[in-house]
Amino acid sequence: MPVTIYQVDAFAQKPFEGNPAGVCLLRQDRPEAWYQQVASEMNLSETAFLRPGEEGFDLRWFTPLEEVDLCGHATLASAHILWETGELGRGQEARFHTRSGLLTARLDEGRIQMDFPSEPPELCDSPAGLAEALGVQPIYVGKNRFDFLLEVESPAQVRAVSPDFTRLREIQCRGVIVTAASDDSDHDFVSRFFAPAAGVDEDPVTGSAHCCLGPYWAGKLERQRLIGLQVSRRTGRVEVEVRGDRVLLGGEAVTVLRCELLEAGESEEPNVESKENYGQRMRRQFEQWSLKIDSLASRAERHAQDGYQTVAREMGAKRQLVSERLSALESSSSEAWQDLKPGLEDAWNDLRQAVEKAASRFRS
């Protein structure tokens, strides 16, 4: 049977921003080598593998080279897919059983908040060659169980880092965080993250690094709620709240790709889905999306500008068309429903675009 894989831009408000992650939904376990092979094929900084388990989902993360103990952006992407596909109701908490223990995520008007372990750094000596590999003179060096953290004097120095990745691979750690206090009022700190030893030269937006950055900057700035900006080429904004030995990480996500992975020797004929299963799946997704549409429409009513009203009307019209075509498919005969399927999916794609346009209007 083909396996569905999604590609999601995490810590992003629109496609092609934030950090892309693969999300693979499984119904059964696979041979151990298979996970790494798929992650290498995807060639993303992380690919997440989800499988229903007791009281939640089993979740594993793989880079192109190895399995890792903690990954924020692929967890956010996984939660996003569970709600978007209707695997979980939008009011349900996502519960993940991982190598770092139980992780949870909640959805609030399109924004996802994850509950992660705090991983504060401890002051240490800089290992030989680290500063030279990064080309910086740090004012602080610390380390937690995963990564080194180096603070430099300014955001300009963070942005200017051009690592020697060959030398950086020799450092014994998962990755290296370079950070500085922000020089703008919208963010508290900026950072970049490099993990060439794990097969990721630079990670665009790293949720797990903020388990270290959060407590570090909370201590320096004497605030528990912070906003971090990861200044990679794609950039990404991470909301952080430090709560004792836990860190809440907040952000948004956008699905950009859905594909099917064929097993070796498997026919490329599509998996035949029954009318009842297809209709139930689409109805479940439609009901979940309707909650988001209602929330956006409610916000549009509070704006007098014509642009907001126009976007809301367009979104409502496309939702009505999807509803009509879905009802027609559900009431059709078992022979005729396949003919109605393309029209429904075209209308569904148009609705997605209208919702994303409305959400973008309210974020701007």
C-alpha positions as CSV (number, residue, x, y, z in Angstrom):
1,M,0.0,0.0,0.0
2,P,1.3,3.5,-0.8
3,V,2.3,5.7,2.2
4,T,1.1,9.3,2.2
5,I,3.8,11.9,2.9
6,Y,3.2,15.6,3.5
7,Q,5.6,18.4,3.3
8,V,4.8,21.2,5.7
9,D,6.4,24.6,6.2
10,A,6.6,25.0,9.9
11,F,6.9,28.3,11.8
12,A,5.6,29.9,8.7
13,Q,2.6,32.0,7.8
14,K,2.7,31.3,4.1
15,P,4.4,28.7,1.8
16,F,8.1,28.8,1.2
17,E,8.9,30.4,4.6
18,G,9.9,28.8,7.9
19,N,11.3,25.2,8.0
20,P,10.1,22.4,5.7
21,A,9.4,19.1,7.3
22,G,8.2,15.8,6.0
23,V,5.3,14.1,7.8
24,C,4.6,10.4,7.2
25,L,1.4,8.9,8.5
26,L,1.7,5.2,9.2
27,R,-0.9,2.6,10.2
28,Q,1.7,0.0,11.1
29,D,5.4,-0.2,12.1
30,R,8.1,-0.6,9.4
31,P,11.5,-2.2,9.2
32,E,14.0,-0.1,11.1
33,A,16.2,0.7,8.1
34,W,13.1,1.9,6.2
35,Y,12.7,5.1,8.3
36,Q,16.2,6.3,7.5
37,Q,15.9,5.4,3.9
38,V,12.7,7.5,3.5
39,A,14.2,10.4,5.4
40,S,17.3,10.3,3.2
41,E,15.0,10.3,0.1
42,M,13.1,13.3,1.4
43,N,16.4,15.1,2.1
44,L,14.8,17.6,4.5
45,S,16.3,18.6,7.8
46,E,13.8,16.3,9.5
47,T,11.1,13.9,8.4
48,A,8.6,12.9,11.1
49,F,7.0,9.4,11.3
50,L,3.6,9.2,13.0
51,R,1.8,6.1,14.1
52,P,-1.4,5.8,16.3
53,G,-0.5,4.4,19.7
54,E,-1.9,4.2,23.2
55,E,-3.3,7.6,24.3
56,G,-1.9,9.5,21.3
57,F,0.7,8.9,18.6
58,D,4.2,7.5,18.5
59,L,6.5,10.0,16.9
60,R,10.0,9.7,15.6
61,W,12.3,12.2,13.8
62,F,15.0,11.5,11.2
63,T,17.5,13.8,9.5
64,P,19.0,12.5,6.2
65,L,21.7,10.8,8.2
66,E,20.3,9.8,11.6
67,E,17.5,9.6,14.1
68,V,17.3,12.5,16.6
69,D,16.0,12.8,20.1
70,L,14.0,16.1,19.7
71,C,12.7,18.2,16.9
72,G,10.4,21.1,17.2
73,H,9.5,22.1,13.7
74,A,8.7,18.5,12.6
75,T,6.5,18.1,15.7
76,L,4.6,21.3,14.9
77,A,4.2,20.0,11.3
78,S,2.9,16.7,12.6
79,A,0.3,18.3,14.8
80,H,-0.7,20.5,11.9
81,I,-1.3,17.5,9.7
82,L,-3.3,15.6,12.3
83,W,-5.8,18.6,12.6
84,E,-5.8,19.4,8.9
85,T,-6.6,15.8,7.8
86,G,-9.2,15.3,10.5
87,E,-7.2,12.6,12.3
88,L,-7.8,14.8,15.4
89,G,-10.6,17.2,16.0
90,R,-9.4,20.8,16.1
91,G,-10.3,21.0,19.8
92,Q,-8.4,17.9,20.7
93,E,-4.9,18.0,22.1
94,A,-2.2,16.2,20.1
95,R,-0.2,13.8,22.3
96,F,3.2,12.5,21.1
97,H,5.2,9.7,22.7
98,T,8.9,10.3,21.7
99,R,12.4,9.7,22.7
100,S,12.2,12.9,24.7
101,G,9.1,11.8,26.6
102,L,5.5,13.0,26.2
103,L,5.1,16.1,24.0
104,T,1.8,17.9,23.5
105,A,0.4,20.5,21.2
106,R,-2.8,22.6,21.2
107,L,-4.4,24.6,18.4
108,D,-5.7,28.1,18.9
109,E,-7.1,30.0,15.9
110,G,-4.5,28.5,13.5
111,R,-1.6,29.0,15.9
112,I,0.0,25.9,17.4
113,Q,1.5,25.8,20.9
114,M,3.7,22.9,21.9
115,D,4.8,21.8,25.3
116,F,8.5,20.8,25.3
117,P,11.2,20.1,27.9
118,S,13.4,23.0,28.9
119,E,17.1,22.4,27.9
120,P,19.1,25.3,29.4
121,P,22.8,25.7,28.6
122,E,25.5,25.4,31.1
123,L,28.6,27.7,30.9
124,C,31.5,25.8,29.4
125,D,34.8,26.3,27.7
126,S,34.7,26.6,23.9
127,P,36.0,23.4,22.3
128,A,39.1,23.8,20.2
129,G,38.2,25.0,16.7
130,L,34.5,25.9,17.3
131,A,34.8,29.7,17.3
132,E,37.3,29.5,14.4
133,A,34.9,27.3,12.4
134,L,32.2,29.9,12.8
135,G,34.4,32.9,12.4
136,V,33.1,34.6,15.6
137,Q,34.4,35.8,19.0
138,P,31.7,34.8,21.4
139,I,30.9,36.6,24.6
140,Y,29.3,33.4,26.1
141,V,29.7,29.7,25.4
142,G,27.3,27.1,26.9
143,K,26.2,23.6,26.2
144,N,23.1,21.4,26.9
145,R,22.8,17.7,26.2
146,F,22.3,18.5,22.5
147,D,24.0,21.6,21.3
148,F,26.6,24.4,21.9
149,L,25.2,27.9,22.3
150,L,27.4,30.9,21.5
151,E,26.2,34.5,22.2
152,V,27.8,37.2,20.1
153,E,27.6,41.0,20.4
154,S,25.1,41.9,17.7
155,P,22.4,40.5,15.3
156,A,24.7,41.7,12.4
157,Q,27.3,39.2,13.6
158,V,24.7,36.4,13.7
159,R,23.6,37.2,10.2
160,A,27.2,37.4,8.9
161,V,28.3,33.9,10.2
162,S,29.7,31.9,7.3
163,P,30.8,28.6,8.8
164,D,33.5,26.3,7.7
165,F,31.3,23.2,7.7
166,T,34.1,20.8,7.3
167,R,35.7,22.0,10.5
168,L,32.3,22.3,12.2
169,R,31.5,18.6,11.5
170,E,34.5,17.7,13.8
171,I,32.8,19.3,16.9
172,Q,31.2,16.6,19.1
173,C,27.6,17.7,19.4
174,R,24.3,17.6,17.5
175,G,24.5,21.3,16.5
176,V,25.6,24.8,17.2
177,I,23.4,27.8,18.0
178,V,24.6,31.4,17.4
179,T,22.5,34.1,19.0
180,A,22.4,37.8,20.0
181,A,19.9,40.2,21.6
182,S,17.6,41.6,19.0
183,D,18.0,45.2,17.8
184,D,14.3,45.6,16.8
185,S,11.2,46.0,19.0
186,D,9.4,43.0,17.5
187,H,11.8,40.4,18.7
188,D,13.8,39.7,21.8
189,F,16.7,37.7,20.3
190,V,17.9,36.3,17.0
191,S,19.6,33.1,16.2
192,R,20.9,30.6,13.6
193,F,21.4,26.9,13.9
194,F,24.0,24.7,12.3
195,A,24.1,20.9,12.4
196,P,26.4,19.5,9.7
197,A,27.3,16.4,11.7
198,A,23.6,15.4,11.5
199,G,23.4,16.1,7.8
200,V,21.9,19.6,8.1
201,D,24.4,22.4,7.4
202,E,22.0,25.1,8.4
203,D,18.5,24.5,9.7
204,P,16.1,27.3,8.7
205,V,14.0,27.4,11.9
206,T,14.8,25.1,14.8
207,G,12.1,24.6,17.5
208,S,14.3,22.4,19.7
209,A,17.0,25.0,19.8
210,H,14.5,27.4,21.4
211,C,14.3,24.9,24.3
212,C,17.8,26.2,25.0
213,L,17.4,29.8,23.8
214,G,14.2,30.3,25.8
215,P,15.6,29.7,29.3
216,Y,18.9,31.4,28.4
217,W,17.3,34.7,27.3
218,A,14.6,34.5,29.9
219,G,17.4,34.6,32.5
220,K,19.2,37.5,30.8
221,L,16.2,39.6,30.0
222,E,14.2,38.6,33.2
223,R,11.1,37.8,31.2
224,Q,9.4,34.5,30.7
225,R,7.6,35.3,27.5
226,L,9.8,36.0,24.5
227,I,9.8,36.2,20.7
228,G,12.7,34.7,18.8
229,L,13.6,35.3,15.2
230,Q,15.8,32.7,13.4
231,V,17.6,34.7,10.7
232,S,18.3,32.0,8.1
233,R,17.6,32.6,4.5
234,R,14.0,31.5,4.9
235,T,13.6,33.1,8.4
236,G,11.0,32.1,11.0
237,R,9.4,33.5,14.2
238,V,9.1,31.4,17.3
239,E,7.0,32.4,20.4
240,V,8.6,31.1,23.6
241,E,7.2,30.9,27.1
242,V,9.4,29.4,29.9
243,R,7.5,27.6,32.6
244,G,9.9,26.0,35.1
245,D,11.3,22.8,33.5
246,R,9.1,23.2,30.4
247,V,9.1,25.5,27.4
248,L,6.0,26.4,25.4
249,L,6.8,27.0,21.7
250,G,4.3,28.7,19.4
251,G,4.0,29.1,15.7
252,E,2.0,28.4,12.5
253,A,2.3,25.9,9.6
254,V,1.3,25.6,6.0
255,T,1.0,22.3,4.0
256,V,2.8,22.7,0.6
257,L,2.9,19.2,-0.8
258,R,1.2,15.8,-0.5
259,C,2.5,12.7,-2.3
260,E,2.5,8.9,-2.1
261,L,5.5,6.8,-1.5
262,L,5.4,3.6,-3.5
263,E,6.9,0.4,-2.1
264,A,9.6,-1.3,-4.1
265,G,8.0,-3.2,-7.0
266,E,4.5,-1.8,-6.3
267,S,2.2,-0.8,-9.1
268,E,1.6,2.9,-9.6
269,E,-2.1,2.3,-9.8
270,P,-3.8,4.5,-7.2
271,N,-5.2,3.0,-4.0
272,V,-8.9,2.5,-4.6
273,E,-10.9,4.2,-1.8
274,S,-14.6,3.5,-1.3
275,K,-17.2,6.2,-1.8
276,E,-18.2,5.9,1.9
277,N,-14.6,6.3,3.2
278,Y,-13.8,9.1,0.8
279,G,-17.0,11.0,1.6
280,Q,-16.5,10.6,5.4
281,R,-12.9,11.8,5.1
282,M,-13.9,14.9,3.0
283,R,-16.8,15.7,5.3
284,R,-14.6,15.5,8.4
285,Q,-12.1,17.9,6.8
286,F,-14.8,20.2,5.6
287,E,-16.3,20.5,9.1
288,Q,-12.9,21.2,10.6
289,W,-12.1,23.9,8.0
290,S,-15.5,25.4,8.6
291,L,-14.5,26.3,12.1
292,K,-11.5,28.2,10.8
293,I,-13.7,29.9,8.2
294,D,-16.2,31.0,10.7
295,S,-13.5,32.5,12.9
296,L,-12.0,34.4,9.9
297,A,-15.5,35.6,8.9
298,S,-16.2,36.8,12.4
299,R,-13.0,38.9,12.3
300,A,-14.0,40.3,8.9
301,E,-17.3,41.6,10.4
302,R,-15.3,43.7,12.8
303,H,-13.5,45.5,10.0
304,A,-15.2,48.3,8.0
305,Q,-12.7,48.2,5.1
306,D,-14.1,46.8,1.9
307,G,-11.1,44.6,1.3
308,Y,-11.8,42.5,4.3
309,Q,-15.4,42.1,3.4
310,T,-14.6,41.1,-0.2
311,V,-12.2,38.4,1.0
312,A,-14.8,37.1,3.4
313,R,-17.5,37.0,0.7
314,E,-15.2,35.1,-1.6
315,M,-14.3,32.6,1.1
316,G,-18.0,32.1,1.9
317,A,-19.0,31.5,-1.7
318,K,-16.3,28.9,-2.2
319,R,-17.3,27.1,1.0
320,Q,-20.9,27.0,-0.3
321,L,-19.7,25.4,-3.6
322,V,-17.7,22.8,-1.7
323,S,-20.7,22.0,0.5
324,E,-23.0,21.6,-2.5
325,R,-20.5,19.3,-4.4
326,L,-19.8,17.3,-1.3
327,S,-23.5,16.7,-0.7
328,A,-24.0,15.8,-4.4
329,L,-21.2,13.2,-4.2
330,E,-22.6,11.7,-0.9
331,S,-26.0,11.2,-2.4
332,S,-24.7,9.9,-5.8
333,S,-24.8,6.3,-6.8
334,S,-21.8,4.0,-6.3
335,E,-21.2,4.1,-10.0
336,A,-21.4,7.9,-10.5
337,W,-19.5,9.3,-7.6
338,Q,-16.0,9.0,-9.2
339,D,-17.3,11.4,-11.9
340,L,-18.1,14.0,-9.3
341,K,-14.8,13.6,-7.4
342,P,-12.6,15.9,-9.6
343,G,-15.1,18.8,-9.4
344,L,-15.2,18.5,-5.6
345,E,-11.4,18.5,-5.3
346,D,-11.1,21.5,-7.7
347,A,-13.6,23.4,-5.5
348,W,-11.8,22.2,-2.3
349,N,-8.5,23.6,-3.7
350,D,-10.1,26.9,-4.5
351,L,-11.5,27.0,-1.0
352,R,-8.0,26.4,0.5
353,Q,-6.6,29.3,-1.5
354,A,-9.4,31.6,-0.4
355,V,-8.9,30.7,3.3
356,E,-5.2,31.2,3.0
357,K,-5.8,34.6,1.4
358,A,-8.2,35.6,4.2
359,A,-5.8,34.4,6.9
360,S,-2.9,36.4,5.2
361,R,-5.1,39.5,5.1
362,F,-5.6,39.4,8.8
363,R,-2.0,38.8,9.6
364,S,-0.8,41.7,7.4
